[in-house]
């Protein structure tokens, strides 16, 4: 699973150059939410494999990631709306 997350972030980074235009603020907010999800995944893996402890955010990570994903989808729809209206 972490390998797939890495591929998604690398492909998103390559596509970032297409969106750095008038949509900068929406795109940067979307990237911030995505990097928050990446940080949470790395945090979880660090606790599991390095510290060999239970993740202290274990009860909250999945609902939090779900809410962040909804925010990413809303920002993507707003970017699409503003891009089409330009």
C-alpha positions in Angstrom: 0.0 0.0 0.0 2.7 2.6 0.8 4.2 1.9 -2.7 0.9 2.9 -4.3 0.8 6.0 -2.2 4.3 6.9 -3.4 3.3 6.4 -7.0 0.2 8.6 -6.5 2.3 11.4 -5.1 5.0 11.2 -7.8 2.4 11.3 -10.6 0.6 14.1 -8.9 3.9 16.0 -8.6 4.5 15.6 -12.3 1.0 16.9 -13.1 1.4 19.9 -10.7 3.0 22.0 -13.4 -0.3 22.1 -15.4 -2.2 23.6 -12.5 0.2 26.3 -11.4 -1.8 29.2 -12.9 -4.8 31.3 -11.6 -5.9 28.3 -9.6 -2.8 28.4 -7.4 -4.7 28.9 -4.1 -7.1 26.1 -4.6 -4.3 23.8 -5.8 -2.1 24.6 -2.9 -4.9 23.9 -0.5 -5.5 20.6 -2.2 -1.8 19.7 -2.0 -1.7 20.6 1.7 -4.6 18.2 2.4 -2.9 15.5 0.3 0.4 16.0 2.1 -1.4 15.8 5.4 -2.8 12.4 4.4 0.8 11.3 3.4 2.1 12.5 6.8 -0.6 10.5 8.6 0.4 7.4 6.6 4.1 7.8 7.3 3.2 8.5 11.0 1.2 5.2 11.2 4.0 3.2 9.5 6.6 4.7 11.8 4.7 3.7 14.9 4.0 0.2 13.5 7.4 -0.8 12.1 9.9 1.4 13.9 8.5 1.9 17.4 6.5 -1.4 17.5 3.8 0.4 19.4 0.1 1.0 18.8 -0.6 4.2 16.8 -2.0 6.8 19.2 -4.1 8.2 16.4 -5.4 4.8 15.4 -9.0 5.5 16.3 -9.1 8.8 14.5 -7.0 8.3 11.4 -9.6 6.7 9.1 -12.4 9.3 9.7 -9.8 12.1 9.5 -8.5 10.8 6.1 -12.1 10.4 4.9 -12.8 14.1 5.8 -9.6 15.2 4.1 -10.5 13.2 1.0 -13.9 14.9 0.8 -12.1 18.3 1.1 -9.7 17.3 -1.8 -12.7 16.3 -4.0 -14.5 19.5 -3.3 -11.4 21.5 -4.1 -10.9 19.5 -7.3 -14.5 20.3 -8.3 -14.0 24.0 -7.6 -10.8 24.0 -9.7 -12.7 22.3 -12.5 -15.6 24.9 -12.2 -13.3 27.9 -12.2 -11.1 26.4 -15.0 -14.1 25.9 -17.3 -15.5 29.3 -16.5 -12.2 31.0 -17.5 
